[in-house]
Amino acid sequence: MSHTTTEQRRHLESLPRADLERFQLERLNSLLDRVLPANQFYAQKLARVKRPVESLAELADWPCTFKEELLGHARDGDTVANLTWPLTKYSRFHQTSGTTGRPMVVLDTPDDWQWVLQCWEYVLDAAGITSDDRVLMAFSFGPHIGFWGAYEAMSARGALVIPSGGMSSLQRLELARNHSPTVLCCTPSYALHLAEVGGEHDIDVSQLVSGSSFWPASPAARSRPCGNESIRLSMPRFTIIAERPKSAPGATAIRRATVCTSSKASISLNSWRWAWERRPARAKRRSS
């Protein structure tokens, strides 16, 4: 998969709506040609879908895919239910957190992973991260995909990436104090926890990070009660609201990402790698 330059990304962001839809449809139909019928799960799921897709409005009639379906279809001994290629073609293993049920495995081929890193390029552009930055990654080295995508994308951009897997919160604060990162990458709740731990040891987290905090997770409150006081973070914030859904057709599927900057109170939709659909908060499950 070819690498996109900064100029190419800005060009895609400035496409008129009609040109953008043609671009999305071209990518979608190309994707369907690649993964169907090799992906048995989606070959059955999308058997009644008219192809080629001629309008994004047709997606409203597509059957929804739910996590339970993917978990339920995996046979004993299978790693994942909706593989498109033989298992030997995949080189990346990730899985969901399991906070709402059994973790679901997601595999990526080398081409898929380059696609993930390209999507992160848009995120890093919006966050203003450059090769001059020093990024403290306050994550463990588990199978969570958000960490790995951010870590490798920032490294590829030339930023100095500081890992802190396996370290305690206090050790991470000491690491930040010694190496002066310009970016803190962690979840919103953990940023607040770091501030809480820092307060217990007379360490001001806002003074340790000279640039912005970068939080790839759901938006969280800026403060958290702690005893009789309230801990607050005043660092500029950049948040990823959502990443790719794990129910997409094949590893190289339609995925989602929303980014926002708290300073501008705006949301940027990556329409050049996703097809967006506005749905009610609780979508009704439709039979396929």
N, C-alpha and C positions, 0 to 999 in steps of 0.2 A: 504494500500500500504506500502510495507516494506521500511525501511529507509536504505539509502546507506552510507557506511562508507567511510572515506578518501581513504583507501586502495582499496575499490571496485571502486571508481570513477577513481583513477589512473589506475587501471587495464583496465577499459573500454576505457580510453583515449589511451591506448597502443595497442589495438586490431589491428591485421593485417586487411587490407581492406576487404578481403573475409569474415573473421569472423565478422567484423563489419556489413557487409551487411546482413549476416544471422541473426544477432541479431536484426537489424532494421526490416527485413521482418517478423520475429517472432512476434515482438511487433505490427507491422502494422496489420497483419492478426488477431491477438488476439483482437485488437481494433475494427476492422470491425465486427468480430463475436459478440462483445458486443453491438455496437451501431446500427447495422442493423439487422432487419428492424425496430427497435423501434423508430429510428429517421426518421420520415416520409420525411423530407426535403431531407436528404441524401440518403434515400432508393430510392427516385425517381432520384436524381442526379446521383447516381452511379449504376443504375439498369443494365446498359450494361457493367459494369466493370467485367472482368473475375476474379473469385476467386477460390482458394486462389491466392494472388499475388505471382508470382514466381521470379520476378526480379524488382529492383527499376527502371529499364529502362521503365517498363510498366507505371509508373506514368506520363510519358510525354504524354500519350494518354488520360489521365483522363481529364474530363471537368473542367474548372476553375470555381471557386465560387467567386462572387463579392459581396461587401457589399450591393449594391443596391438590389440584389436578396433577401438577408436576411431581409432587412428592408421592402421590398415590399411584402414578403410572410406572414408577421405577420398579423393575423386577429385582428379585433377590440377587445380590452380587453386582448390580448395575451402580455406576457412580452417579449418573444423572439420567433423567427421563428423556430429555429432548436433544440428545446428541445428533449433530448433523454429519460429523465425520467419524472415522474410526478413532478409537481412544488414543492410538499412537500419534495422531496429529496434534494433540493438545499438549501444551507445555506449561500452562498456568492453572493452578488450583486455588479457588476461593470459595467461600461459603457465607451464607447469611449468618447473622448473630445468633439466631435461635431464641430471641427474646419473646417471640409470639408463636413458638412451636418448634418442631424439629428443624434443625438447620438444613438449608438446601444448598447443594454443591453447584457451583458455576465454573465451567472450564473455558479456557481461551486458547486458541492457536496463536502462534507468533504474529500472524497478520491481525488477528483480533486484538491482541495486546497493543500493537502499534496504533490501531484505531482508538483504543482507550486513551493512549497518551496524546493523540491528536486532539481528542475532545478536551483533555486537560489543558491544552494550549490556549483554548478560548477562555477557560477559567483563570489561568495565570495572567492572560492579557488583561482581563477585567479587574483582577486584583492588583495589577501593576507590579508584578514580581519580575525581577530582572536578574541578570548574572551577578549583579552587585550585592544581592541579598544573601543573608545568612539565615537559614531556616531551621528552627528547632522543631523536630518531629516528636511530639509528646504522645507517642503511640507504642503499643507493644508490637512485636513482629508476628502477629497471628494471621489467619487467613482472610481477614476483612479487606475487601478490595479497595475501599477508599484510601486507606493508608498507602498501599503499594502504588496505586496510580499517581497519587500526589508526590510520593517520594521519588519515583523514577522520572516523572515529568519535570519536577523542579531540578533534578540532577541533570537531565538532558538540556535544560535551559541554561545551565552553567552556574546555578546558585550553589552556594556551599550548604549542603544538607547535613544537619547534625542529628544522628539517630539517638534515641534514648530508651530503646526497648529494654525491659527487664529492670529499669531503674525505679526507685521510689520517687514520690513527688518532691521530697526535699532534695534528693540527688539531682533531679531535673532542674530545680531552681538554682542549685549551686552550679550546674552546668551552664545555665543561662547567665548567671552572674560572672562566670569566668570567660565566656566566649561572646557575649553581647549580641545575640541574634537580633535581626531586624524583623523577623516574622516568627510568630508562634503558631504552629499548626496542631490543633487538637479539637475535641468536641467542646461545645459551649459549656456543658456542665463541668467538664474537667478543667476548663480555664477558671471557672469559679472556685473549683476545689483547690487549684494551685494558689489562687489568691487567699483562700482560707488558710492553707498550710503556710503560705508566706507570712500572713499576719501573725501566726503563732510563733514565728521565728524572726519577727521584725524585718521581713523582706517584702519590699513593695514590687509586686509583679509588673505593674505598669511602668516602673522605671527600668526593669530588666530588658524589656522588649522595646527597641527604639522605633520600630516601624508600626506594623499592623498585626492584629491577630487574625488568623486564617482558620476558620472553623468548618470543616466538612461534615456537617450534621444538621439536624433540625434546629431552627432558631430557638434560642432560650432566653430567659429573662436576663437583664443586665445585672441583676443583683440577687443575692440569696441571704435570707436571715441567718444570723450566726449569734446565738445567745441574745444579748440585748442590742446588738448592733446589726448592721446590714453591710455585707461585702459588695463592693461595686468595682467594675472594671471600666476604665475610661479610654482604653485603647481603641483606635478605629477598628471597625469590624467588617469582615467579609465572610459571607456565609453561603454554603451550598445547601439549598433546601432539599433537593432530592437528586438521587443518581439514577442509573439505569434500572428499570424493573427487571427482576431476574426471570420473568416469564416470557421474555421475548423469543421469537422464533429462531433458534440457533444462536451460536455464540456471536455471530456478526449481525445482530438484530437491531431493531428499532429500540433505542434506549432514551431515557429522559434525564435532563439535568437542568436545574434552575439555580441561578446565582443572583445574589443581591448584595448591595453595599449599603450598610446602615447609614453612612454619611449622606447618601443621596436618596435613601428610602425608595429605591427602584429595583425592579426585577428584570433581568435579562434572560430571554429564552434562547437557547441554542437551537435555532430552527434549521441550521445547516447540517446537523447530524441527527435531528429528531423531527418527528411529525407530532405536533402538539394537539391535544384535544381537551377542551374544558368540560369537566363532568361534575355531576353533583357530588357532595361529600361522601354519600353512601350510595354507590352504584348498585343497582339491582342485578343480581346474577341472572344471566340469560342462558337458556339451554342451547347447546351447540348441536 
